[in-house]
């Protein structure tokens, strides 16, 4: 699979379920926990952070 396709799938998963997309990219590191907390506070902040974390 090409890198662009992998990034597209990661972003799609981040929109559907933000912590899952971040977990698949980073594992159980601090990015995952930040995304999980933001998703619990509100779905939109979780999506925004997940897309940011995956694309940075």
PDB file of N, CA, C and O in Angstrom:
ATOM      1  N   UNK A   1       0.849  -1.177   0.000  1.00  0.00           N
ATOM      2  CA  UNK A   1       0.000   0.000   0.000  1.00  0.00           C
ATOM      3  C   UNK A   1       0.895   1.240   0.000  1.00  0.00           C
ATOM      4  O   UNK A   1       1.911   1.289   0.692  1.00  0.00           O
ATOM      5  N   UNK A   2       0.508   2.211  -0.767  1.00  0.00           N
ATOM      6  CA  UNK A   2       1.294   3.439  -0.856  1.00  0.00           C
ATOM      7  C   UNK A   2       1.043   4.330   0.349  1.00  0.00           C
ATOM      8  O   UNK A   2       0.028   4.196   1.033  1.00  0.00           O
ATOM      9  N   UNK A   3       1.959   5.224   0.598  1.00  0.00           N
ATOM     10  CA  UNK A   3       1.877   6.101   1.778  1.00  0.00           C
ATOM     11  C   UNK A   3       0.648   6.994   1.734  1.00  0.00           C
ATOM     12  O   UNK A   3       0.021   7.222   2.769  1.00  0.00           O
ATOM     13  N   UNK A   4       0.288   7.506   0.561  1.00  0.00           N
ATOM     14  CA  UNK A   4      -0.893   8.361   0.453  1.00  0.00           C
ATOM     15  C   UNK A   4      -2.168   7.623   0.784  1.00  0.00           C
ATOM     16  O   UNK A   4      -3.072   8.183   1.403  1.00  0.00           O
ATOM     17  N   UNK A   5      -2.249   6.348   0.370  1.00  0.00           N
ATOM     18  CA  UNK A   5      -3.426   5.538   0.675  1.00  0.00           C
ATOM     19  C   UNK A   5      -3.512   5.259   2.171  1.00  0.00           C
ATOM     20  O   UNK A   5      -4.596   5.306   2.753  1.00  0.00           O
ATOM     21  N   UNK A   6      -2.376   4.972   2.791  1.00  0.00           N
ATOM     22  CA  UNK A   6      -2.362   4.703   4.228  1.00  0.00           C
ATOM     23  C   UNK A   6      -2.790   5.939   5.004  1.00  0.00           C
ATOM     24  O   UNK A   6      -3.536   5.825   5.976  1.00  0.00           O
ATOM     25  N   UNK A   7      -2.337   7.108   4.597  1.00  0.00           N
ATOM     26  CA  UNK A   7      -2.719   8.344   5.272  1.00  0.00           C
ATOM     27  C   UNK A   7      -4.212   8.606   5.101  1.00  0.00           C
ATOM     28  O   UNK A   7      -4.878   9.040   6.041  1.00  0.00           O
ATOM     29  N   UNK A   8      -4.740   8.345   3.910  1.00  0.00           N
ATOM     30  CA  UNK A   8      -6.166   8.533   3.667  1.00  0.00           C
ATOM     31  C   UNK A   8      -6.994   7.621   4.560  1.00  0.00           C
ATOM     32  O   UNK A   8      -8.003   8.055   5.117  1.00  0.00           O
ATOM     33  N   UNK A   9      -6.591   6.382   4.704  1.00  0.00           N
ATOM     34  CA  UNK A   9      -7.325   5.444   5.561  1.00  0.00           C
ATOM     35  C   UNK A   9      -7.224   5.875   7.016  1.00  0.00           C
ATOM     36  O   UNK A   9      -8.208   5.795   7.751  1.00  0.00           O
ATOM     37  N   UNK A  10      -6.040   6.333   7.449  1.00  0.00           N
ATOM     38  CA  UNK A  10      -5.877   6.822   8.823  1.00  0.00           C
ATOM     39  C   UNK A  10      -6.783   8.023   9.095  1.00  0.00           C
ATOM     40  O   UNK A  10      -7.398   8.105  10.158  1.00  0.00           O
ATOM     41  N   UNK A  11      -6.867   8.944   8.151  1.00  0.00           N
ATOM     42  CA  UNK A  11      -7.719  10.127   8.335  1.00  0.00           C
ATOM     43  C   UNK A  11      -9.187   9.730   8.341  1.00  0.00           C
ATOM     44  O   UNK A  11      -9.968  10.269   9.125  1.00  0.00           O
ATOM     45  N   UNK A  12      -9.569   8.801   7.485  1.00  0.00           N
ATOM     46  CA  UNK A  12     -10.954   8.323   7.467  1.00  0.00           C
ATOM     47  C   UNK A  12     -11.329   7.674   8.792  1.00  0.00           C
ATOM     48  O   UNK A  12     -12.420   7.913   9.310  1.00  0.00           O
ATOM     49  N   UNK A  13     -10.444   6.858   9.343  1.00  0.00           N
ATOM     50  CA  UNK A  13     -10.691   6.260  10.655  1.00  0.00           C
ATOM     51  C   UNK A  13     -10.727   7.324  11.745  1.00  0.00           C
ATOM     52  O   UNK A  13     -11.486   7.201  12.706  1.00  0.00           O
ATOM     53  N   UNK A  14      -9.917   8.361  11.604  1.00  0.00           N
ATOM     54  CA  UNK A  14      -9.904   9.436  12.593  1.00  0.00           C
ATOM     55  C   UNK A  14     -11.212  10.208  12.589  1.00  0.00           C
ATOM     56  O   UNK A  14     -11.628  10.725  13.626  1.00  0.00           O
ATOM     57  N   UNK A  15     -11.865  10.291  11.438  1.00  0.00           N
ATOM     58  CA  UNK A  15     -13.149  10.986  11.384  1.00  0.00           C
ATOM     59  C   UNK A  15     -14.256  10.107  11.958  1.00  0.00           C
ATOM     60  O   UNK A  15     -15.142  10.602  12.655  1.00  0.00           O
ATOM     61  N   UNK A  16     -14.211   8.811  11.672  1.00  0.00           N
ATOM     62  CA  UNK A  16     -15.250   7.898  12.164  1.00  0.00           C
ATOM     63  C   UNK A  16     -15.090   7.657  13.663  1.00  0.00           C
ATOM     64  O   UNK A  16     -16.053   7.780  14.420  1.00  0.00           O
ATOM     65  N   UNK A  17     -13.876   7.313  14.094  1.00  0.00           N
ATOM     66  CA  UNK A  17     -13.597   7.042  15.506  1.00  0.00           C
ATOM     67  C   UNK A  17     -12.196   7.570  15.816  1.00  0.00           C
ATOM     68  O   UNK A  17     -11.206   6.861  15.631  1.00  0.00           O
ATOM     69  N   UNK A  18     -12.115   8.816  16.289  1.00  0.00           N
ATOM     70  CA  UNK A  18     -10.816   9.484  16.429  1.00  0.00           C
ATOM     71  C   UNK A  18      -9.746   8.723  17.216  1.00  0.00           C
ATOM     72  O   UNK A  18      -8.611   8.651  16.745  1.00  0.00           O
ATOM     73  N   UNK A  19     -10.044   8.149  18.389  1.00  0.00           N
ATOM     74  CA  UNK A  19      -8.965   7.460  19.108  1.00  0.00           C
ATOM     75  C   UNK A  19      -8.415   6.242  18.355  1.00  0.00           C
ATOM     76  O   UNK A  19      -7.238   5.911  18.496  1.00  0.00           O
ATOM     77  N   UNK A  20      -9.250   5.582  17.566  1.00  0.00           N
ATOM     78  CA  UNK A  20      -8.773   4.426  16.808  1.00  0.00           C
ATOM     79  C   UNK A  20      -7.765   4.838  15.749  1.00  0.00           C
ATOM     80  O   UNK A  20      -6.742   4.174  15.580  1.00  0.00           O
ATOM     81  N   UNK A  21      -8.036   5.917  15.037  1.00  0.00           N
ATOM     82  CA  UNK A  21      -7.098   6.389  14.030  1.00  0.00           C
ATOM     83  C   UNK A  21      -5.761   6.771  14.627  1.00  0.00           C
ATOM     84  O   UNK A  21      -4.715   6.465  14.055  1.00  0.00           O
ATOM     85  N   UNK A  22      -5.782   7.431  15.760  1.00  0.00           N
ATOM     86  CA  UNK A  22      -4.531   7.831  16.420  1.00  0.00           C
ATOM     87  C   UNK A  22      -3.813   6.609  16.988  1.00  0.00           C
ATOM     88  O   UNK A  22      -2.586   6.529  16.937  1.00  0.00           O
ATOM     89  N   UNK A  23      -4.570   5.665  17.527  1.00  0.00           N
ATOM     90  CA  UNK A  23      -3.966   4.450  18.082  1.00  0.00           C
ATOM     91  C   UNK A  23      -3.246   3.648  17.006  1.00  0.00           C
ATOM     92  O   UNK A  23      -2.151   3.137  17.243  1.00  0.00           O
ATOM     93  N   UNK A  24      -3.845   3.534  15.831  1.00  0.00           N
ATOM     94  CA  UNK A  24      -3.208   2.780  14.754  1.00  0.00           C
ATOM     95  C   UNK A  24      -1.944   3.466  14.249  1.00  0.00           C
ATOM     96  O   UNK A  24      -1.032   2.804  13.752  1.00  0.00           O
ATOM     97  N   UNK A  25      -1.887   4.764  14.372  1.00  0.00           N
ATOM     98  CA  UNK A  25      -0.709   5.510  13.910  1.00  0.00           C
ATOM     99  C   UNK A  25       0.407   5.537  14.968  1.00  0.00           C
ATOM    100  O   UNK A  25       1.576   5.345  14.635  1.00  0.00           O
ATOM    101  N   UNK A  26       0.051   5.774  16.237  1.00  0.00           N
ATOM    102  CA  UNK A  26       1.051   5.998  17.284  1.00  0.00           C
ATOM    103  C   UNK A  26       1.118   4.913  18.346  1.00  0.00           C
ATOM    104  O   UNK A  26       2.080   4.870  19.113  1.00  0.00           O
ATOM    105  N   UNK A  27       0.131   4.043  18.411  1.00  0.00           N
ATOM    106  CA  UNK A  27       0.085   3.069  19.492  1.00  0.00           C
ATOM    107  C   UNK A  27      -0.468   3.727  20.747  1.00  0.00           C
ATOM    108  O   UNK A  27      -1.224   4.695  20.669  1.00  0.00           O
ATOM    109  N   UNK A  28      -0.094   3.206  21.882  1.00  0.00           N
ATOM    110  CA  UNK A  28      -0.643   3.692  23.151  1.00  0.00           C
ATOM    111  C   UNK A  28       0.266   4.763  23.759  1.00  0.00           C
ATOM    112  O   UNK A  28       0.644   4.678  24.927  1.00  0.00           O
ATOM    113  N   UNK A  29       0.604   5.756  22.966  1.00  0.00           N
ATOM    114  CA  UNK A  29       1.440   6.845  23.436  1.00  0.00           C
ATOM    115  C   UNK A  29       0.567   8.009  23.872  1.00  0.00           C
ATOM    116  O   UNK A  29      -0.658   7.895  23.893  1.00  0.00           O
ATOM    117  N   UNK A  30       1.188   9.121  24.218  1.00  0.00           N
ATOM    118  CA  UNK A  30       0.483  10.271  24.766  1.00  0.00           C
ATOM    119  C   UNK A  30      -0.529  10.849  23.772  1.00  0.00           C
ATOM    120  O   UNK A  30      -1.554  11.389  24.188  1.00  0.00           O
ATOM    121  N   UNK A  31      -0.260  10.744  22.471  1.00  0.00           N
ATOM    122  CA  UNK A  31      -1.201  11.260  21.472  1.00  0.00           C
ATOM    123  C   UNK A  31      -2.549  10.553  21.560  1.00  0.00           C
ATOM    124  O   UNK A  31      -3.601  11.178  21.423  1.00  0.00           O
ATOM    125  N   UNK A  32      -2.504   9.251  21.789  1.00  0.00           N
ATOM    126  CA  UNK A  32      -3.740   8.482  21.916  1.00  0.00           C
ATOM    127  C   UNK A  32      -4.555   8.948  23.113  1.00  0.00           C
ATOM    128  O   UNK A  32      -5.767   9.131  23.003  1.00  0.00           O
ATOM    129  N   UNK A  33      -3.912   9.139  24.239  1.00  0.00           N
ATOM    130  CA  UNK A  33      -4.634   9.529  25.449  1.00  0.00           C
ATOM    131  C   UNK A  33      -5.211  10.942  25.338  1.00  0.00           C
ATOM    132  O   UNK A  33      -6.313  11.203  25.820  1.00  0.00           O
ATOM    133  N   UNK A  34      -4.470  11.848  24.706  1.00  0.00           N
ATOM    134  CA  UNK A  34      -5.000  13.196  24.480  1.00  0.00           C
ATOM    135  C   UNK A  34      -6.234  13.131  23.594  1.00  0.00           C
ATOM    136  O   UNK A  34      -7.233  13.798  23.861  1.00  0.00           O
ATOM    137  N   UNK A  35      -6.160  12.327  22.541  1.00  0.00           N
ATOM    138  CA  UNK A  35      -7.283  12.199  21.621  1.00  0.00           C
ATOM    139  C   UNK A  35      -8.484  11.560  22.323  1.00  0.00           C
ATOM    140  O   UNK A  35      -9.624  11.967  22.094  1.00  0.00           O
ATOM    141  N   UNK A  36      -8.238  10.581  23.160  1.00  0.00           N
ATOM    142  CA  UNK A  36      -9.331   9.930  23.884  1.00  0.00           C
ATOM    143  C   UNK A  36     -10.032  10.907  24.816  1.00  0.00           C
ATOM    144  O   UNK A  36     -11.262  10.944  24.866  1.00  0.00           O
ATOM    145  N   UNK A  37      -9.266  11.692  25.550  1.00  0.00           N
ATOM    146  CA  UNK A  37      -9.857  12.668  26.471  1.00  0.00           C
ATOM    147  C   UNK A  37     -10.631  13.738  25.711  1.00  0.00           C
ATOM    148  O   UNK A  37     -11.732  14.115  26.112  1.00  0.00           O
ATOM    149  N   UNK A  38     -10.058  14.228  24.614  1.00  0.00           N
ATOM    150  CA  UNK A  38     -10.765  15.230  23.819  1.00  0.00           C
ATOM    151  C   UNK A  38     -12.037  14.664  23.205  1.00  0.00           C
ATOM    152  O   UNK A  38     -13.037  15.375  23.101  1.00  0.00           O
ATOM    153  N   UNK A  39     -12.021  13.408  22.800  1.00  0.00           N
ATOM    154  CA  UNK A  39     -13.221  12.784  22.244  1.00  0.00           C
ATOM    155  C   UNK A  39     -14.288  12.610  23.319  1.00  0.00           C
ATOM    156  O   UNK A  39     -15.478  12.747  23.035  1.00  0.00           O
ATOM    157  N   UNK A  40     -13.880  12.314  24.538  1.00  0.00           N
ATOM    158  CA  UNK A  40     -14.857  12.190  25.623  1.00  0.00           C
ATOM    159  C   UNK A  40     -15.483  13.541  25.959  1.00  0.00           C
ATOM    160  O   UNK A  40     -16.657  13.604  26.326  1.00  0.00           O
ATOM    161  N   UNK A  41     -14.710  14.627  25.838  1.00  0.00           N
ATOM    162  CA  UNK A  41     -15.247  15.962  26.090  1.00  0.00           C
ATOM    163  C   UNK A  41     -16.149  16.443  24.961  1.00  0.00           C
ATOM    164  O   UNK A  41     -17.091  17.204  25.183  1.00  0.00           O
ATOM    165  N   UNK A  42     -15.851  15.995  23.766  1.00  0.00           N
ATOM    166  CA  UNK A  42     -16.651  16.386  22.613  1.00  0.00           C
ATOM    167  C   UNK A  42     -16.119  15.704  21.379  1.00  0.00           C
ATOM    168  O   UNK A  42     -14.907  15.588  21.197  1.00  0.00           O
ATOM    169  N   UNK A  43     -17.018  15.253  20.533  1.00  0.00           N
ATOM    170  CA  UNK A  43     -16.612  14.489  19.360  1.00  0.00           C
ATOM    171  C   UNK A  43     -15.786  15.338  18.393  1.00  0.00           C
ATOM    172  O   UNK A  43     -14.799  14.856  17.838  1.00  0.00           O
ATOM    173  N   UNK A  44     -16.179  16.586  18.190  1.00  0.00           N
ATOM    174  CA  UNK A  44     -15.482  17.449  17.243  1.00  0.00           C
ATOM    175  C   UNK A  44     -14.041  17.765  17.670  1.00  0.00           C
ATOM    176  O   UNK A  44     -13.149  17.698  16.823  1.00  0.00           O
ATOM    177  N   UNK A  45     -13.768  18.101  18.927  1.00  0.00           N
ATOM    178  CA  UNK A  45     -12.358  18.312  19.308  1.00  0.00           C
ATOM    179  C   UNK A  45     -11.502  17.060  19.120  1.00  0.00           C
ATOM    180  O   UNK A  45     -10.321  17.155  18.786  1.00  0.00           O
ATOM    181  N   UNK A  46     -12.092  15.904  19.332  1.00  0.00           N
ATOM    182  CA  UNK A  46     -11.363  14.661  19.108  1.00  0.00           C
ATOM    183  C   UNK A  46     -10.999  14.473  17.649  1.00  0.00           C
ATOM    184  O   UNK A  46      -9.888  14.050  17.330  1.00  0.00           O
ATOM    185  N   UNK A  47     -11.937  14.788  16.758  1.00  0.00           N
ATOM    186  CA  UNK A  47     -11.675  14.664  15.318  1.00  0.00           C
ATOM    187  C   UNK A  47     -10.585  15.651  14.891  1.00  0.00           C
ATOM    188  O   UNK A  47      -9.661  15.293  14.161  1.00  0.00           O
ATOM    189  N   UNK A  48     -10.706  16.876  15.348  1.00  0.00           N
ATOM    190  CA  UNK A  48      -9.728  17.901  14.959  1.00  0.00           C
ATOM    191  C   UNK A  48      -8.324  17.501  15.420  1.00  0.00           C
ATOM    192  O   UNK A  48      -7.367  17.601  14.652  1.00  0.00           O
ATOM    193  N   UNK A  49      -8.200  17.056  16.654  1.00  0.00           N
ATOM    194  CA  UNK A  49      -6.884  16.668  17.155  1.00  0.00           C
ATOM    195  C   UNK A  49      -6.365  15.424  16.429  1.00  0.00           C
ATOM    196  O   UNK A  49      -5.177  15.342  16.119  1.00  0.00           O
ATOM    197  N   UNK A  50      -7.230  14.472  16.161  1.00  0.00           N
ATOM    198  CA  UNK A  50      -6.797  13.237  15.496  1.00  0.00           C
ATOM    199  C   UNK A  50      -6.263  13.536  14.098  1.00  0.00           C
ATOM    200  O   UNK A  50      -5.213  13.025  13.709  1.00  0.00           O
ATOM    201  N   UNK A  51      -6.978  14.357  13.351  1.00  0.00           N
ATOM    202  CA  UNK A  51      -6.517  14.705  12.004  1.00  0.00           C
ATOM    203  C   UNK A  51      -5.202  15.482  12.085  1.00  0.00           C
ATOM    204  O   UNK A  51      -4.295  15.259  11.283  1.00  0.00           O
ATOM    205  N   UNK A  52      -5.102  16.386  13.049  1.00  0.00           N
ATOM    206  CA  UNK A  52      -3.858  17.136  13.234  1.00  0.00           C
ATOM    207  C   UNK A  52      -2.702  16.202  13.579  1.00  0.00           C
ATOM    208  O   UNK A  52      -1.620  16.318  13.005  1.00  0.00           O
ATOM    209  N   UNK A  53      -2.923  15.282  14.508  1.00  0.00           N
ATOM    210  CA  UNK A  53      -1.847  14.388  14.947  1.00  0.00           C
ATOM    211  C   UNK A  53      -1.405  13.458  13.819  1.00  0.00           C
ATOM    212  O   UNK A  53      -0.219  13.150  13.703  1.00  0.00           O
ATOM    213  N   UNK A  54      -2.331  13.015  13.001  1.00  0.00           N
ATOM    214  CA  UNK A  54      -1.975  12.082  11.928  1.00  0.00           C
ATOM    215  C   UNK A  54      -1.242  12.801  10.804  1.00  0.00           C
ATOM    216  O   UNK A  54      -0.318  12.240  10.213  1.00  0.00           O
ATOM    217  N   UNK A  55      -1.635  14.022  10.502  1.00  0.00           N
ATOM    218  CA  UNK A  55      -1.032  14.715   9.370  1.00  0.00           C
ATOM    219  C   UNK A  55       0.228  15.494   9.708  1.00  0.00           C
ATOM    220  O   UNK A  55       0.944  15.905   8.795  1.00  0.00           O
ATOM    221  N   UNK A  56       0.529  15.714  10.979  1.00  0.00           N
ATOM    222  CA  UNK A  56       1.733  16.507  11.310  1.00  0.00           C
ATOM    223  C   UNK A  56       2.995  15.755  11.056  1.00  0.00           C
ATOM    224  O   UNK A  56       4.084  16.282  11.283  1.00  0.00           O
TER     225      UNK A  56
END
